[in-house]
Each structure stands twice: as C-alpha cells, then as structure tokens.
Amino acid sequence: MLYFTQVSTRTFLSFQAACKILGIETLDIRNASTSSERKGESVEDSLRTFSSYVDLIIMRSPISGLCDRTAKNLDKTPRSVPIINAGSGPDTHPTQAILDIYTIMRSFQDGLEGKEVCFVGDLKRGRTVRSLAKILCLFKGVKMTFVAPKEFYIEEDLRNKLKAANANFVETEDFKGSIAKADVIYMTRLQDEYDLKVNSLGEKKLGCRTLFALRKEDMKTIKKKSIVMHPLPRRAELDPAIDSDPRAIYWRQERNGMWTRTALISMIFGVDQKLLNGEGI
Ligand code: NCD
C-alpha cells in the first residue's frame, strides 16, 4: 500500500518502481480527500484498514510521528504488517537517509573518516537533513557543518541528539567559507509548505526568502573531489548550470533511491539473500 497524503514525486515513484522490480503489486492513495477520511474516518482506522488487504504499508504524511504511532497501533492488532516511513512531516525521512548515506559511501570508497559534510538550507524543517545527520553520528570522525540563516538553524531536539552522540558539528551562517572546506555539500530547499500550517494555527510565520544558493561560479571554490547532493526538488538554491559538473551527483542520488528502496523491501520480506545468491524469488 502506497499511502502518500503529502506531495511526492521521487519517493513515491521510486518506491513504486522498487515494488515493480521485485514483482510486487501495489495499491495507492495519494489524496486523503478521496478516501473515507472524508467521511470522518480517523487516519488510524484508515491505516488499520489497509492492513486487511496488503502485506506492507509505505506511508508519507504531513503529520509528524504518525508513522511510528501507526506501527505501534498495528502491532497491537492481530494483523500487523510492516510499515515504511516515507516522510513524516518535518520530522523524519529515514529511507532518504539510507539512499543518501549509500550515495556518500559509494563516492568515498576510502571511507568517511575525516570527511566534512556541510548541510545548507532550511535545516529547521528539512527532514532529510534531520535523518541523515542522525545516521552520520554512527560514523567515526565525520564533521558536520550546518549552514543556514539563524532562523533556519536546526531544532533543539536534533542539536541535543548530536551532542548526546558526541558528534563533531558546528552551526554557522558562513556559506562560502563552509562549502570551500566541505567534502559533501548537501543543499536543501526552503520548506515553506509548513509555513501555511503554522499560520492556520495562528503561530509565528517564518520569513519566506531565498536561502543560500550554490552557483556555477562557486564550483571554482569548492574541493576537486567534493560532491554536491540535493534530495530534490530544487529551487533557486541550486543552479541547473551545475548539473553537468562531475561533482554534481544529485541525479545519481535520486536513482540510488530506487535501488536502496528495492533492497530495503527485499530485506523486509526476507528475500535479500536469495537475490544476492542469484536465486529467483
Ligand atoms: C524531500 C522531502 O520530501 O522531504 N524530497 C524527497 O523526498 N526526495 C525534500 C523536499 O521536499 O525538499
């Protein structure tokens, strides 16, 4: 079941493609307004319903924590099926972190020790940044630099997690200086879809303006062996003129999403070893 009630292009399509590669049939809901949630059904009941028809739920929702909550709820029912979090509000995006770390590891075959990863953009609400930063804590000797205007700095909870993990990290507004030293430049866009939500609750709206942007001329100042990543979609923060630079690997990164998700699903169904051994499934 592909339950995507928040917009998605890459994550939805790469999961769907991954299922096709593995010979898995899919059902999907991409808009809660076409489901019984329109009739007042709770999202919890909708998700329990899916478990009657399918063997795996892959879900993306604008509600932070809904995926974890659903998994715990389903575990209390007689028909619990695995759930993959394909993006949970501004909170987490674990499969993006898997494809990102895979892309980084493939790019630096000598390992990540001593490497500097520079995150740029809306670090406050960028869930890909939050999930990747947590994975990077598991690698020894990695330095993380978080570059953003002050109002888009990482949230306190992530800062505390990084401190608790003894991660080597800095937060700065110095874009040019940071990208010049970085081995990985991880650009992100402004997550202004969450501004609307904040407004309807009557809470403070964050300033909607362009974040730091990586331009063609910046490529002259960054390391020869660095890589430029972006979870996509991009806006003005990443100049398309960079696309042809060999250090720009975001299109490969996007494709890696399909393969890492294929691997993840094959593990969930316990067929990964069979596939590795070249046996049919
Ligand atoms: C990201 C997302 O949806 O969190 N995109 C993705 O999954 N590839 C990043 C974004 O929307 O900015």
Residues whose N, C-alpha, C, O or C-beta is under 5 A from the ligand:
A	BS01	NCD	R10 T11 H93 R189 P231 L232 P233
